[in-house]
Amino acid sequence: MIKKLWLSFGRLLGKLLLVLLFIALAGWAIGAAYYAWKFSGPVSSEEQIPPEEPALTQSIIEDAIRVVEQHRDNTRVLRDAHAKAHGCVKAQVTVSADIDNALRHGVFSEPGKTWQAWVRLSNGNAYPQFDRARDARGMAIKLLDVPALKLTQSARHATEQDFVMFNHPTFFVRDVAEYKSNFAAQAEGKKILAFLPSWDPRSWEIRHLIIALKTLSPAPESPVLTTYNSIAPFKLGPLNIKYRVIPTPENCPRYELAEQNRDLPNFLRNSLYQQLSLDRMPACFALQVQRQNAAHYMPIEDPSVEWEESISDYQTVADIRLPGQDFDSREQNLFCDNLSFNPWHSLPEHRPIGGINRLRKAVYEAVSAYRLDRNSQGASD
């Protein structure tokens, strides 16, 4: 009797699992068909600015300042994102000798030109945490002694050209309006409500939740062994492009990093220190650009959509070299902490475009000014 009941229960459970599998496959097929339809070209090659964007931006600035105050390190105000640096190192950025003529704009206009630079490598979280925690990883590049008028009016950044990237090709919000609701929920510690704000399924952002979960990836063995993306688009002269940086160890002397102890809180800094400072071995990257093809779904205003590499491949415009060096000193770490990286520290030929970049301009400038002002007050007390 019991055996028959178990067999009947097993058959029922098997049928239920088949039904659930069918529903899941049907949902996946419907979703794939929907997004194939929704994400089809052509798209605009010009920016489209919603009228409510300035008011939303001001509200986001207030939330961002609230976040930096929440994550204050004793008396020091940290960045609202990418608070923990693995190192701030000197670099050389050399324009490719054979760069495509169509890409010779701004800092890439002179083939073979070498720019001196600072490169900051970081974790993405607004609060310093163990490196083994799942997180985004960032790379910020600051070219130095770049002549000509910049998009920012600050004399402090008059000779700088910045590139800001992190290690995922897409962002988990589509525009400033969604960023506002998402960031406000996260600032209040309600992370799940950032993507599921109500019981109404029409308000759910499942695709963006998946992007966010993918962004929170396990740490690489070293911050010089991962790819970094601009996510949002930029101008390159008349072109609309996105940037990425890829490791190119083949362009450096052969080097094999010793296995790292991932239980150490700062093992990514340790790996960088091991390679650059102890072993005096350089790290190499390529800076690349991907052009927008507006005949396909490669939008400017939605950074949650990856531009298909099969439609428009990446082209190398410069090589980046981090030479062997000492960098982990108190003075250099403090100098690095006071550096401000902003994609709007830029020549007009590299102007950031799209809603998230417009938001960055306002938020980065406001938070940087607030942070530097509060830290300088603390230093004088």
Disulfide bonds with the S-S distance in Angstrom:
Cys252-Cys284 1.91
